[in-house]
């Protein structure tokens, strides 16, 4: 296991350990400011050079990466910034199994899709999709999310309740 540098804050996300140095931990305040400027410049260049991805085309969805849901929706609803063809969607279950989800006919170009989901119990899930963007460009994207607090109402006998 790697030990943290002196004065560093440690964060763990999905099994990856991140070290964040405070300004006090750097050799001088000027060096810290220079490092921050260099990071900002590198990030700006990387963003400018990056091609548009399927994730960058998403305008809205009812499940976003990192969501923790009490109850999963009946469908994954997604809206893109331009018309696309959604030709594949899969759901990776907590067990590692992958379910192919039903998508509209592959020739249907539009901005909004509703992909039916199976009933999802507590667990970690990864929903991935592939779209074709006009101009014959194909891109992939995914969102990971967690369902907690699942309650199966069918397991209870409600025959004694007055309706």
C-alpha distance (Angstrom), angle and dihedral (degrees) to the residues before:
residue distance angle dihedral
X1 . . .
X2 3.79 . .
X3 3.79 117.0 .
X4 3.79 121.0 -135.3
X5 3.80 120.0 -107.9
X6 3.82 115.1 -107.1
X7 3.81 111.7 -78.4
X8 3.80 93.6 13.2
X9 3.79 125.8 136.9
X10 3.81 113.1 -135.5
X11 3.82 124.0 -146.2
X12 3.80 127.5 178.3
X13 3.81 121.0 -156.8
X14 3.79 122.0 173.9
X15 3.79 91.5 -18.3
X16 3.82 95.6 -51.1
X17 3.81 117.1 117.5
X18 3.83 116.9 -142.2
X19 3.81 124.5 -166.0
X20 3.78 118.2 -154.2
X21 3.78 118.1 -169.8
X22 3.78 118.3 -147.9
X23 3.79 119.7 -137.0
X24 3.82 88.0 -106.3
X25 3.81 90.1 58.8
X26 3.80 93.4 57.3
X27 3.79 118.7 87.3
X28 3.80 92.2 -109.8
X29 3.79 140.6 -4.5
X30 3.83 89.9 -113.5
X31 3.81 91.2 54.8
X32 3.80 89.6 50.0
X33 3.81 91.7 52.0
X34 3.80 91.3 47.4
X35 3.79 90.8 50.2
X36 3.81 90.6 49.9
X37 3.82 90.4 50.4
X38 3.80 91.8 49.3
X39 3.83 91.0 49.4
X40 3.81 91.0 50.3
X41 3.81 91.3 49.4
X42 3.81 93.1 48.5
X43 3.82 91.1 48.3
X44 3.82 91.9 49.6
X45 3.82 92.5 49.9
X46 3.81 92.0 46.7
X47 3.80 92.2 50.6
X48 3.79 92.9 47.7
X49 3.81 91.7 49.9
X50 3.80 96.0 45.0
X51 3.81 116.1 101.3
X52 3.79 119.1 -129.2
X53 3.79 111.2 -85.7
X54 3.78 132.5 -161.7
X55 3.81 87.9 -100.3
X56 3.81 91.7 54.9
X57 3.81 89.2 53.2
X58 3.83 92.6 56.3
X59 3.79 110.8 105.6
X60 3.82 96.5 176.7
X61 3.80 140.7 -11.7
X62 3.77 134.0 176.3
X63 3.84 90.9 -130.5
X64 3.80 119.7 46.2
X65 3.80 131.0 -176.1
X66 3.78 112.4 -74.7
X67 3.83 95.8 17.2
X68 3.80 117.4 155.0
X69 3.80 106.7 -154.8
X70 3.80 129.0 -167.7
X71 3.78 88.5 -157.4
X72 3.79 127.7 12.3
X73 3.81 115.9 -127.2
X74 3.81 120.1 -112.0
X75 3.81 89.5 -116.0
X76 3.79 139.1 21.7
X77 3.79 104.9 -120.6
X78 3.78 117.9 -161.4
X79 3.80 133.8 173.9
X80 3.81 122.5 -164.9
X81 3.80 128.6 -155.4
X82 3.81 90.3 -121.3
X83 3.80 138.4 18.9
X84 3.80 112.6 -74.7
X85 3.78 138.3 167.1
X86 3.79 112.4 -117.3
X87 3.79 103.5 -152.2
X88 3.80 103.3 165.4
X89 3.81 140.6 20.8
X90 3.80 128.2 175.3
X91 3.77 136.0 180.0
X92 3.79 119.9 -148.2
X93 3.79 109.8 -152.7
X94 3.79 127.9 -145.3
X95 3.83 87.4 -102.1
X96 3.81 91.1 58.8
X97 3.81 93.0 -109.0
X98 3.79 115.2 134.6
X99 3.81 122.1 -140.2
X100 3.79 120.3 -160.1
X101 3.80 108.0 -134.7
X102 3.80 125.8 -145.5
X103 3.81 113.5 -101.2
X104 3.82 130.0 -179.0
X105 3.80 119.6 -89.6
X106 3.83 107.0 -63.2
X107 3.80 93.2 -118.1
X108 3.82 93.9 59.9
X109 3.82 108.4 108.3
X110 3.82 113.9 -167.0
X111 3.80 144.7 126.5
X112 3.83 101.9 -117.4
X113 3.80 130.5 54.8
X114 3.82 135.8 175.2
X115 3.81 111.8 -159.6
X116 3.83 113.3 -166.7
X117 3.82 114.0 -124.5
X118 3.79 127.3 -155.3
X119 3.80 118.1 -120.1
X120 3.80 104.7 -73.5
X121 3.78 120.8 -149.8
X122 3.81 125.2 -163.5
X123 3.79 112.0 -53.0
X124 3.79 148.5 84.7
X125 3.80 118.1 -65.6
X126 3.80 137.4 -176.1
X127 3.78 117.4 -156.8
X128 3.81 113.0 -165.0
X129 3.77 132.5 -179.4
X130 3.77 141.6 -179.0
X131 3.78 123.6 -144.7
X132 3.77 134.7 -174.4
X133 3.78 113.5 -139.5
X134 3.82 119.9 -155.6
X135 3.79 107.6 -86.2
X136 3.84 93.7 51.1
X137 3.80 95.4 -83.8
X138 3.82 114.6 145.4
X139 3.80 120.6 -159.7
X140 3.80 135.8 177.9
X141 3.78 131.0 -148.8
X142 3.78 139.7 168.0
X143 3.79 144.1 -168.2
X144 3.78 125.1 -150.8
X145 3.78 118.6 -151.7
X146 3.79 141.9 163.1
X147 3.80 130.3 -132.3
X148 3.81 116.4 -151.3
X149 3.77 131.5 168.8
X150 3.82 95.8 34.9
X151 3.80 111.5 174.4
X152 3.80 120.3 -170.0
X153 3.80 106.6 -148.4
X154 3.80 92.9 -172.7
X155 3.82 91.7 69.5
X156 3.80 92.3 67.1
X157 3.77 125.1 78.7
X158 3.80 107.6 -129.9
X159 3.81 95.9 175.1
X160 3.82 92.3 109.6
X161 3.83 93.2 56.4
X162 3.78 118.4 100.7
X163 3.82 112.0 -126.5
